[in-house]
Amino acid sequence: MLFWGSAVLAAASTTAPVASKKVMTLSGTAWTVTSPNFTDISIPGSLPSQAHLDLYKAQVIGDPHHGLKNFNLRWIAESNWTYTSAPMSGLALDATSTWLLFNGLDIFTRNPVLSINFGRAPNIANMIAGEPGQETWPVGVEIPYEFLNRQFILGIGATDAAMRYALTDIANKTVTSGSLGNINTTNSTNTGSTTIPDGTVELWWSNGLGPQTLYYLTLEVVDSKNSSIAAINKRLGFRTIVLNEGVITQQQLDRGIAPGNNWHFEVNGHEFYAKGSNFIPPDAFWPRVTETKMWQLFDSVVAGNQNMLKVWASGAYSPDYIYEIADSLGVLLWSEFEFGDALYPVNPEFLDNVREEAEYNVRQVNCHPSLALWAGGNELENLELHLVNNTAPEEFDRYQSEYETFFLDTLLPVVFDNSKSISYTSSSTSNGYIELNFSLPIPIVDRYYNLTPGSVYGETDFYNYDSSQAYNFSAYPVGRFSNKFGYHSMPSLQSWQQAIDPSDLYFNSSVIELRNQHYPPGNTNTSNFSNSSKGMGEMTIAAQRWYPVPNKTDSMANFSSWCHTTQIFQADFYSSEIQFYRRGSGLFNRQLGSLYWQLEDIWQAPTWAGIEYDGRWKVLHYIAKDIYQPVIISPFYNRTTGDLQVHVSSDLWTPATGFAGFSWYDWSGTQLNISTPMSAPVNVGAINTIRVLQTSTYDVLSGYDLANVVMKVETTVQGRLPNSNTITFFRHEKWFHPTPLSQAKLVDPGLTLSYSNSTKNFTVQATTGVAAWVWLDNPAGTLLNFDSNGFWLLPNLTKEVSYTLKNDTTGGEWVHRVTVESLWNNTLS
């Protein structure tokens, strides 16, 4: 049996009032871990923990993330484990009852054993709040687990109770206080309400849209004598957040928006462009995830210009501190119940368990302004019902009915009954609803396949591992929002060295192949390469198709360069998709969101992540930061027709004005006299797109060697950030090349790198040619991110690069070990 988090004992006295309830945590108790399957194992245990971690700490096993231990340690998951506590002291002998509260216990063994020695404490009652096991999906390591964790929640069902509150700001100044009205008491909850007068509080906004103003609410339950029975203090913010799936209005039709339904978010009454990614468990073992690591991760989210994360239905509800961090930094969290990529039973006993679990978790995070949405689960309507319809259409009505029983009849009322400010959708990725009517017993009527040609509905979920279709904009899906898309890449050499023996550090080593969970091996046979080799092949072919690939004599350098090249393709591919989706904000589909798969790694392996397991940024996160800026300029090229367009897209809430520039060069950096305008005015509307150039390469590049032509496009506009009166200049640049870089006539750009002890910045200069995909690489032993990376640079221009240092074990020597390279380095032996 494995544990994550804390268990709580609460004892109520026979003579003292209810307010004297004593709460004890089991985390400080001494534990022993044994197994009936392995009588020679008896080791110290702890809470929060997990059997793998306690066995690792006791040196019975090695690091579960190392090598092929995800295959070789299956015996742990297949065994029973007993956690036995030392005798507990401090429990009142005169207590009427002692309650054992598991906040988030998850088990999969048939006969789990948790043996607690309560001494002489009376009347033990077990209350178990469970969660489903971790979903198996090719995000990384496949380690089944169970765990125990949630913050202690005080629930009092006191009759004839009143409730009073006090709201204070961060400086502890009282903003307002009083008593709640409309008191409703049940066996487990007391609820009440009040109205905060308009203007009393400031609104909370997500990152980039305004400040994250937070308050503290103290809530007390008092008896008829005005004595406090229970009290709790929560930090919260004031905002509205709505998922708008309503019918396209006549006003929208008049603006050129296609008929159908909306699918976008509105915060505090304002629609906005959602920019972000998908959050997955940051470790296969939640107990060793620290708040410090999560602060570092969410700092990277904000630094990457993201304002929303979709919290994937991984099988584990996120700890409350994740929402606390998101509240502080302004990161909206689209949360999913822990159901995904499956259809579920609807027997009453299971539904009762689902309902209780959902109620607990909805109530747990209700106070967080970062909560943006509850979704029933992941890839249900678009995948599972779709598969039923394709493979067993005669069974579709039955499965759809069961789906509605589960996700509409059971989960929807939990959200709407326990939260008055959060939208609900049955499935992440759907065609939205036909109707939302709160006078109906079940307010939502889902659309499914009731589609009208020419109309646009819902969100898209898109993966295409045929790399020949990369950068083909006609192959990308057209919808109102994109919640998931991606392609896998290798982590850096520095990350591989944390988990792989030196002898296995080459591209297609057996260990690296089997750690590639795309596609999952399907069994524990460590000689089964048939599936994982497909994913390795996809990365290899993509790199060869689009970039010069390395062939270095030094095997370690060659491996590192191959890893980096797969990251360049991944970043380039994501960038093209994000630009396509952002351009859609000004087109007929009125596309208002891009969340790529995935934010971070769960371990060291080939994945879709933009941030590696230890927090190191891949090329992807740098490029996403660039393309998630408020105003961007984007070239769009049709290789078949030669049509070249350049668009400027803005997610500001007011118009932005300025200019766009276009300049052509050969790879040596010599400017070419090509007959396109050198500049164009820019006047882009709020959350909109404008085309600033349209031409044909068949015309303007006639007579030029396409392998020796590149174009720099750039824009400078002035405008105002949302909720700001300050005029700000926004600048952005991109590069266009009419042939794949694998065919380009690259030259040595003559890169130089220097570090200033006074400014603490690095300076990069290209001296002899255009430098494509310039990369500053920091050594192992440091965790940092540069303010810019993966950029292009003209000769005789310099770029100053700053950095944010998060951890350093080199004593500052790392600054002398930073290296710089460009795509040209792939051509060197």
N, C-alpha and C positions, 0 to 999 in steps of 0.2 A: 504494500500500500504506500502511496506517495502523497506528500502534502505540500501545499503552497499556501502560505499565509498564516493566519492566526485563528485559533479557536478561543472561545470565551465561555467562562462560567459565570452565571449570575445567581446569587442567592437572595431570597426574600425572607426577612425576619418575621417571627410570629408576633413580637411585641412592638417593634419599631414601625413607623409609617413606611409606606411604599418607597418614599424618597430615600430610605436608608439602604436600598438595594446595593449589594456589594458585587463589583465586577472584577474578575480575575482573568488574566490572559494565560493561556497554556504555553505560550511561546517561551516563557522563562523556566519551564519545568524540564527536569532531566528526562530524557527518553532513551530507550534501548530499542534497536531494530533487529529483529530476527526473522527467520523464514522456516516454515516446516519443510520446505523443499531442500534447504541447505542448513543442516543442523550445526555445521561448523562456523556459521556466520552469526556473530552477536556483536554489534557495533553501536557506538553512540549515535543517537539521532537528534533531530531538532525540528522545531516548527518556527517559521515556514520551511518546508523542505520537500524532498522527493527522494525516493529510494536510490535512484541513480546518483544523486548528489551526496547522500550520506555514505554510500558505498565508495564513491570517489574520494570524499574527505578522509575516509578510513583507509584509503589506499588498497581497497579490495579490487577496484577497477581503475583504469586510467580515465582521462578526460573523455566523456561520452561524445564530444564533438570531434575527437581526433580520428583520423584515418577512416576505417570502415567500421567503426564501432556501432554505427546505426544498424549494421547487419549483425555484428557479433555479440551485441548485448541484448538481443531479443529475449534471452533467458530471464532477464529481470522482469520484463513486462509480462512474461508468461508464468511468473511465480507469485505466490502469496507472500505478503510482508506484514509482520506484526509490529506495531509501534506500542511500546509499553512505557507508561510513565512511572517515575518514582512516586512514592507516597506524597500526596498533596497536603499542605497545611494551610491554615488560615480560614477555612470554611466554617461558618457559624453552625454550631451544633443545634441551635434552636430555630434554624430556618424552616419555614413551611415548605419550601421547595428549592431545589438546585437545578438550574437549567443549563444544559450543555448546548451551546450555539455554534454550529459550523457555518460560517459565512462563505459558502462557495466550495463545499466538499464535492469532489468529483472522483468516482471510482469506476473501475470496469471489471475488477475481480469478482468472482461469484461469491466468495466468502471473505470479504475484507475484515480485518481485525484491527481495532483500535482499543487497546486495553488501558484504561485510566484508573489508577488507584486513588479513590476518593476518600480513603480513610473512613471516618465515621459520618461523613456528610450524608444527610437523609434525602430520600425522595428524588433520585436522579431521573430527569426526563430528557429524552434525546430529541432535539430539533435539528433536522438536517436539511440544508439548502444546497441542492446539487446543480451541477452544470454538465452538459454533454462532453464527451472526450474530444480530444483534438482532431479536427478534420484532417484526413489524409489528402493532400493536394500537393502538386509538385513545386511548392515554394521552397522546399529545402529538405531538411532532415525529417525522417519519418520515425518518430519516437512516441509511442503511445504513452499517455500519462494521466494521472489523476492528481488533484491538488485540493488545497483548502485555503481559501483566502477571501475575505471581504472585510471592510471596516465594520466595527460593531455598530449596529443600528438599534436605538432604544425605541421600542414600540409599546405604548401603554394603552390599554383599552379601559379607561376609567370612566365609570358612569358619573353623570352630573358634573363633569369636568368643564372648566373653562380654559381658554388659551389666550395668552398675552404675548406681545412681541415687542422687540426694540430693534430698530435698524440704525446701524452706525456706519460711518464711512471708514476708509482705511486709516485715517488719523484718529479713530476712536471717538469721533464727534457724533452725538446722537442726531440722526436725521429726522426720525419720527418714531413714535411708539404708541401703544394702545392695546386694545383687546380685539381678538378676532370674532367675527360674527358667523352665522350659519354653521354652528358647531354640529358635527355629525359624528357619532360614536359607534364603532363596531367592536367586535371581539378583539381586533388586532390593531385598530387605528383610531385616532382622533383627527378630524380634519376641520378646518375653518378657513375663512377668507376675510380679506380686507381690501380696500382700495387705497393706493398711494396717490395722493393728489398730483395732478399734472405739474411738472416743473420742480417737484421735490427732489427727484433723482436725475442723474445724467445717464444716457443710454450707453450700453456696451456695444462695441462694433468689432467685427472681425479684422484681421490683419490687413492693413492697407486702406481700410475704409473709415478709420477713426480710432479714438482711444478705447482702451479696455478698462472702463470704469467699474470697480467692484465695491461691494458693501458686505458687511457682516450682519446676519440676522440671528438674534437670540430668540428662541421660541420656548415658552414654558407652558406646561400643563399644570393647572392649579385646581385644587378641590373646592368644595363649597365654603371652606373656611379661608380661602385665598392662600392656602399653603401650597408651596411648589411640590408637585409630584415628580415631575421630570423636566429636564431642560436640555436643549441642544443648541449648538452654535454652528451656523453654516455660512460660508462665503458664497455670495451670489452676485449676479448682474441682471440688469433690466434690459430686455430686448424682445422683439418679436422675430420669429423665424418661420417662414411658410414655404412649403414646396407647392408651387403653383402648377397644377395640372389642368387648369381650366380651359374651356373651349376658346380658340382664337377669336377675338372680338372683331367687330366690324372696323373699329379704329385701327387694329393691327392689320387687318386685311388691306385697308386703305394705304398703309405704309409699305405694302408689298410683301408682307409675311404670308407664307403659305397657310391654307386652312388646316385644321386638325386641332391638336391640343398643345398647350404650353407644357414645358417640363423644365422649370428653373426655380432657383431659390430667391426669396426676397427677405432681406433683413431690415427690420424697422421700417417696413413699407417700401424699401427700395430694391428693385432687381439689381443684381450684380453678376459679374462673371466669376464663376467658381474656378479657382486654379489650385491644383494640388495633385494628390496621389493616393494610393491605398496603403493603409497601415496594417502590418501583420505582426504577430508576436515577435518581439525583438530577440528572443532566445527560445530554444526548445524547452527550456526550464525557467518558468516565470520566477521561481524563488530567487534566482541569482540576478534578476533584473533590478537595478537600483534606480532610485529617483534621480540620482546624479546623471546616470546614463540617459534617462528619458529627458531630462532638461537639455542635455547636449543634443539629443536627437531633435527635439522640438525647436531648439535654437536654430538648427540646420533647416528645419521646415520654414521658419520665418525668414531666415537669411536667403532661402531659395525662392522668395516671393510667393509662397503658397498661403492660401487662406482657408483651405478645407482638406480634410483627410476622410476617406471612407474607411471605417474600422471594420475590417473583413471578418466574416463569421468563421473564425478559426477554430471554434470549440471552446474558447475561453473568453469570458467577459473581462474587459480591461479593468485594472484596479482603479479605484476612485482618484488616485493621485494623477493618473493620466488626464482626466478631465480637469483637475485643478491646474495642471500645467497649461493645458489648452485654454482655460479661462484666462490665465495670466497673459498669454501670448497672442490671443486672438485667433486661435485655430478652430474652426468649426469641425465638429465630428459627426459625420453621417454614420450612425451606429446600426449594426445589424444584430438581430437575435441569432443565437448560435445554431442556425440551420442553413444548410446549403448543399447544392449539387446532389440532392436526393429528394424522394417523396416519402412522406412520413405516415405512420399509422395513426388512426383516429379513434382507437378504443378509448372509452371514458377515463380509465385509470391513467393512461399516458397523457391525455389532454389535461387532466387535473394537475399532473406534475408540471407540464409545460406552462400552464396558466400561473401556478404558484411561482415558478422560476422567473417568468416574465414580469410578474407583479413586483417581485423583490428588486429586480434589476432596473425596471422603469423608475420605481420610487427612489432607488439609490442615487440616480444621476439627474433627477428632475431639477435640482437647484442649479445646475451648471448651465451658464449661458452658452457654452461651447457646443452643447448638444443641438444638433441641427435637424435630425430625422431619425425615426425608427423604421427600419426595413425588416420585413418578416424573415428574410434570409438572402443568401447569395445565389444567383444564377438558377432561379427556380422556374419562373414563367418562360424565360427565353431559352432555357436549356432542357430542364426536366419535362415540362409539359410539351415542349417542342419534340423531344425524343419520343414521348408517348404517341403524339399525333402522327409522327412519321413511321413508327414501328408497329404500333397496335392501335390504329384509329378506332377500332370497334370498342376499345376500352377507355377512350378519351373522356367520355362523359363521366364515367365513374371516377377516374383519377382527378378530373377537374373538380368534381363535387367534393372529394376528400381534401383536395388542396384548399378549397374555400372553407371547409369546416375547420381546417387547421389555421390558415393564415388570415381569414376574414372573420369567422365566427369566434375564434379563440383568442388570437393575438391582438387583433384590432381593438376589441373592447378594453383590453388591458391598457393599451396606450391612451385611448380617449377617456377612459374612466379615471386614470391616475395622472394625467397631464392635460392641461388646458392650453398648451402653447406649442405642441410638437405635432408635426404631420406624420402620417404613416403611409407606407406603401408595402404591398404584399411581397414584392420581390425587387431586389436590386437588379435592374435591367428588365424593363417591361414596356408595354405600350400605354401605360398609364390607366386612368379610369375613364369610363363613360360618364359616370355621375358621382357626385359627392353631395349627399343629402342627409343632413343630420336628423331629419324627421323619420327616416327609415330605420328599421331595427338594426340593420347592418348598413352604415352610411355609404360605403364604397361599393360601386359596381364596376368591376374591372373590365377593361376593353378586350383583352386577349387579341384575337385575330379579326375583330370587327373593324376593318380598315377600309378607308375610301381612297381609291387611286388619286394621286395628286396631292393628298394631304400628308402631313408629317406628324408623327406621334413619338413620344417617349424618348428613352435614352438608348445609347448603343454600347455594345461590348464587342471589341474587335481584336482578333489575333490572326495574323497571316504569316506563316513561317516559310512561305515561298519568297525568298529575298529578291527574286526577279521583279516582284511587284512593289518593292520598296520605292518610295518617292513617286509612286503612281497615284496622283490625287484622285483619279476617277475610281480607284479601287477602295477608297476610304468610305466608311458609312456616313450617310446623311441623316442626322437626327437633331433633336433639340439639346442634347447633352451627351457627353461621352464619359462613362463612369469607369471604364477599364479598357486598356489596350497595352500592347507591349511586345517585347522580344528579349531573349535572354542574352547575357554576356558573362564573361569570366570575371572573377574578382582580381585584384592586383596581386603581384608576387608577394608583397608584404603580408597580405591577408592569407594567402595560401601557406606561407611559412609558419603561420600560427597553428595550423591544423594538419599539415602533411609532412611526412619525412622527406628529407632532401632527395632521396633516391626516387621519389615519386613525382618530382617537380618537372614534368614535361607534359605537353598538351594532351596527349591521348594515353596517359598512364592509366592502368586499370583502376587505381584508387580515384583519380579525378573523374574518369568516366562514370564510375558507380556512384560518386557523390552528385553527379548530375541527375536530378530527379525529373528532368524533361527529356525523355518520357520515363515515368516511374518504372523500375525494374519489375515490379509485380510480385516478387518473392524474395527470399533471403539467400538465393543462390549467387554467390560472389563471382561466378564465372558467366553470368547471364548479362551480356553486353548488348543484346539486340535492340533493346529500347533506348537505353541511355546513349548509345552511339548515334542514334538518329538526331538527338539534340546537339551533340557535338558536331555532327556533320552540318547541321543548319548554320551554326556559328561559323564554321570553317568556310562554307560556300559563300556566305554573305560577305565575309572579309575578303575572299579572293575576287568576288564579283565587283566590289565597289572600291577597293583600296589596294595600293601596293602592299604585299604581305612580306613579313620579314623572313630572312633566310640567313641568320647569323651563325657564325662558327662557334660562338660561345653558347652552349645549350641553355644555360640559365637566362642569359640575355635574350635568346630567341624565344624562350617560353614567356618571359615577361612582356616582350613586344607583341607576341600573339594575343596574350590576355588583353593588352591595351588596345589592340586593333579591334577586337570584338566589342570593346567598350565604345570605341569611336562609332562603329556602325550602329550600335544600340542608341547612342545619344543622337546621332544624325537622323535616324529613323523616327525616334520620338519627336524630335524637333519639327520634322516635316508634318507629322500628324497634328501636333499642337498648333502649328501655324494654320493648318487647314481648318481645324475646329474654331480657332479664334477668328479667322476670316468669316466663318459662318455667322458671327454675331451681326454682320451687316448684310447677310444674304437672305434668301427667302425662308430658310429653315430657322432663322433666329436662334443660333446655337449659343448657349450661355454656360458651358461648363466643360472642363477637361481635367479628369483625374486619372493619371496613368498608373499602371501596375508595374512596380510596386515601390513604396518608399524605401524600405530598408531590408537588410538580410536577417534571417533567423540563424544562420551559421555561415561558414566559409564554403561556398560552392558556386557553380554557375547558376545564376538566377536572373530575374527581371529587375532586381533592386537598383536604386540609384545611390544608396549609401551602404557601405560594407558593414560586416558584423561589428567591427570595433568603432564604427563611426566615420571611417575614412570615406570621403566623397569619391564616387566614380565620376567618369566624364559626364554621365547622364545628369547628375544633380547640378553640375556647373552649367550645362547647356539648358536644362530646364529653368534654372534661375535666370538665365539670359532671356529666354523666350517667354517667361512669365512676367517680364517687366510691364509696366502699365501701358506703354506705347511701343510697338514693334513695327519693323518694316520687313516684308517677306517677298522673295521672288517665287513665282509659281511657273513651272516649265512643263510643257507637253512635249516629250521627246519625239513623239510620232509626227505631230503637226508643226513643230518648231515654234508654237505660240509661247511667248514669254510675257507674263504680267507681273507687276510689282504692286503690292498692296500695303497700306499702312493701317494697322488695327489698334484701337484704343479701348481700354476698359474704364477710362475716366467717366465721371458722371456729367461732365460738361464738355463742350467742344474744345478741341485743341487745334492750334494753327501753327504753321511753320513752313518748312520746305523739305523736299527729298532730293538727294543727289545720286547721280549714276556715273561711274567712271570705270573704264575698261583698261586692262593691263595684260601683258604676257607674263609668264611665270618669273621672268627676270626682274619684273617690276617696272618695265618700260610702259608708259601710258600709250594706249592705242587710240587712233582717231576713228572711232566707230560712230555711225550716224544715228545715235539716239540722243535725246535731249540730255544736257548735263544736269538739269535740275527741273523740279516741278513744284508748284505750290501744294501745300497740304492743308486741308480744312476738314478734319474728321469729326463726326458727331459723337455724342455720348454713347458709350458701349457700341461702337460701330466700326466700319471698315470703309476705306476709300481706295480706289485704284488710282495709282499715280503714274503708271507706265504700262503701255501695251505695245509690243512689237513682235516681229518674227525673226528668229535667228537665221532662217533661210534667206532673208533679205539682208539684214544688217551685218551678218557674219559671213556672207558670201565672199569667198577668196581668202578667208582666214583659216588657219589650222585650228580646228575646234579644241584640240588637245593642248593648245598653247594660248588659251583665252580665258580670262576670269573677269568678273565684274563685281565691283564693290557697290552695294546700295546702302544708303544711310539716310537717316531723317533726324531733324531737330525741330521740335515743336514746343510751344509753351501752353500750359494749361494748369488746372488746379486738381490736386488730389481730392477725393471725396471728403466732405466735411472740413474743408480747408479753404481759406480765402487767400492763401499765399500763392502767387504765380510761381510756377516751377518749370524749369526747362527739362525736357525729356529727350534723350539721345539714344539712338540704336543703330546698329549696322549689321548687315549680313553679306555673305559672299555667294555668288552664283558661278557655277562652272558647267558648260554645256555637255561635257563628257564625264563619265565616272572618273574619279581620281585614280582608279587603277590604270586608266589610259592616259592620264595627264602627263605632260612633259615637265615634271617637277624639277627644280634646280635646288642646289644647296643654298638655303637662305642665310647662311653664315650667322647663326644665332649666337648672341653673347648674353651672359647673365651676371649681374653684380648685385651686391647687398650693401645697403647704407646703414652704418651704425648710428647715424644721427636720425634719419627718418624711420628706421626699422622697416624699410620697404625693399623689395627686389625691383630691379629694372631689367627689362628684356629688350633687346634690339635685334632687328634683322638687318644685315649689312649687304647681302648680295642677291636677294630674291624674295619673292612672296613666301611667307611662312604659313603653311596650313596646319591647323590643329596644334598650335603651340601648347606644350604641356610642361608645367612645373611639377616636379615629383618630390615629395618630402620623404625622408627615410623612415624606416621602422623605428619605433620608440617615441614617436610623436603623434599627436592627434590635433590636426588643425585644418582649416580650410582657407584657401586664398580667396581674395575678393573677386578674382576673375581667373579663368583657366579654360583651356580648350579653344582659345581665340585664334584669329588670323592676324597677320601683321605685314604691312608693306615695308620694303627696304628703306633704310635711313630714318625710320620712325622708331620711337621708343615707347614702351608701355610700362608704367609703374604699377606694381602689384603689391597690395597690402595683404595681411593675413590676420586670422583670429586663432590664437593658440589656446587649445583646451587642455592639453596634457603633454608633458615633456619629461622623458626619462634620460635625455642625453646631456643634461647640464648646459643646454644652450648651444651645444656643438652642431645641432641639426642645421642651423642657418648656413653652415659651410658645406653641408652635404646635400643641399637641394640641387637638383639637376634640371636642365631644360632640354627639350627636344621638340621636333615637329614631325609631320608625316614623312618628311624626307629621310628621317633616320631609319625608316623601314627598308629603304633601298640599300643601306650600308651593311656590309658583311661583318 
